[in-house]
Amino acid sequence: MSSKIEEVTPARFPAGTFAKISEVLAEGEARSDFFREATQREIIRRTVRNFRRQSRKTIYERKSRVAKS
């Protein structure tokens, strides 16, 4: 992961979130690293999910076209 920070955004979290995060951080791990890693994992997860949904949609459309033929 690049150490260069290119984008900054304020975010609000429910009360107690930072305490929960602090409980699971590795020794010496910064909370900002946790947020960056979690964000990257979520981007990947959603990209895969969207790809799978689009693939299923395409499969159903093909089946529908074949059934109509």
C-alpha positions in Angstrom: 0.0 0.0 0.0 1.3 3.4 -0.9 2.2 5.7 2.0 1.3 8.8 0.0 -2.1 10.3 1.1 -3.9 11.6 -1.8 -7.5 12.1 -0.6 -8.9 13.2 2.8 -12.5 13.0 3.9 -14.1 13.6 7.3 -16.2 10.7 8.5 -18.6 10.2 11.5 -18.9 6.9 13.3 -21.3 5.7 16.0 -20.2 6.2 19.6 -17.9 3.4 20.7 -16.6 2.6 17.2 -13.0 3.8 17.9 -12.9 1.8 21.1 -13.9 -1.3 19.3 -11.3 -0.7 16.6 -8.6 0.0 19.3 -9.3 -3.4 20.8 -8.5 -5.2 17.5 -5.5 -3.2 16.3 -2.2 -5.0 16.1 0.6 -3.6 18.3 1.9 -0.4 16.8 -0.8 -0.4 14.1 -2.3 3.0 13.4 -6.1 3.5 13.3 -5.7 5.3 9.9 -4.0 2.1 8.5 -7.0 0.1 9.7 -9.4 2.4 7.9 -7.4 2.3 4.7 -7.1 -1.5 4.7 -10.8 -1.9 5.6 -11.8 0.5 2.8 -9.7 -1.4 0.2 -11.2 -4.8 1.3 -14.7 -3.3 1.0 -14.0 -1.9 -2.5 -12.8 -5.3 -3.6 -15.8 -7.1 -2.0 -18.3 -4.8 -3.6 -16.6 -5.0 -7.0 -16.7 -8.8 -6.9 -20.4 -8.7 -5.7 -21.4 -6.3 -8.5 -19.5 -8.4 -11.1 -21.3 -11.5 -9.9 -24.7 -9.8 -10.0 -24.1 -8.5 -13.5 -22.9 -12.0 -14.6 -26.1 -13.6 -13.2 -28.2 -10.9 -14.9 -26.5 -11.7 -18.2 -27.1 -15.4 -17.8 -30.8 -14.9 -17.0 -31.2 -12.6 -20.0 -29.6 -15.3 -22.3 -31.9 -18.0 -20.8 -34.9 -15.8 -21.4 -33.9 -15.1 -25.0 -33.4 -18.8 -25.6 -36.8 -19.7 -24.0 -38.6 -17.1 -26.2 -37.0 -18.6 -29.4 
